[in-house]
Amino acid sequence: MTSPDYYGKFNYHWDKNGTTTTTQLKPWLDPNNTGALFLSGIPVGFDESAAPKIENFFTLFPNPSNGQIVLRFNELNFGKTITVNVFNMLGQLVYHSNPTVYYQYDLNLAELNRGVYFIEVNNESQRQSQKISIQ
């Protein structure tokens, strides 16, 4: 071998950068200390503890699901038209519907690939999102 062996020579070991997990991973997750929460325009973090707590106006089950999901509404939404949007993990809209609901709405997402999705439901005064896993 005539050239130098550089394989493995250019490294920066994660345990040489502090003791906590966030400090150790900082050079890879945010090397310029920008505090960025977006990667190529895609949100990569959300502080759920900072979100205001509101009373749920719908529940969903089963979760995880095979794609057949039931949205059950409280009595304040009976007879109202709502908007149901389903987003994948990249924030892309993969399902949209505007049904008039009473007690429950049966949502068929069986054609979607396995994975995690966000179901967002809007009525004229509220918006609520829940995470669902399709297996």
Secondary structure, DSSP 8 states (H G I E B T S, - for coil): --S---TTTS---GGGS-SSHHHHHHHHH-TT-----EETTEE----GGGS-----SEEEE-SSBSSEEEEEE-GGGTTEE-EEEEE-TTS-EEEEE--EESSEEEEE-TTS-SEEEEEEEE-SS-EEEEEEEE-
